[in-house]
């Protein structure tokens, strides 16, 4: 069994792949290259599983074949006893990743763009906690950045450092909840796989 930090990263990737099946507008990235990079790191760390070695070698191609990646990832998962997480857990992990990105934003433009996503895509997801958190992020965008006729946005009266600090303060409690395995399991109402 690979080290737990490697499993955590793989679980995140599996969650995003699972979410891509049911909500492609949320997880629209192609994770093939990222999975190959994960496999390369696992091989370097000492895991010499045959499917994993083949999966890592697919990174030598300029454009890795997604079907081959899914095939060898599936073989590795069977060999290691890993399973895809459920949709609820996948949605929670996706939200945790979005919140982590928001907390790490270094520019107001980046933070505004990431918050804007929650305005452009009204997220109604299961579990309800995800929807409520996404609605809060939607509200946060309008509170900070919405210029109306006759009134300036809240952000226009703040410095960049104050805006970023306000966003981090508003987002951190949600991110903290989603960083704990017990909360993820409880909110998803399902046990965490691959533990």
Secondary structure by P-SEA (a helix, b strand, c coil): cccaaaaaaaaaaaaaaaaaacccccccccaaaaaaaaaaaaaaaccccaaaaaaaaccccccccaaaaaaaaaaaaaaabbbbbcaaaaaaaaaaaaaaaaaacccaaaaaaaaaaaaacccccccaaaaaaaaaaaaaaaaccccccccccccccccaaaaaaaaaaacaaaaaaaacaaaaaaaaccccccc
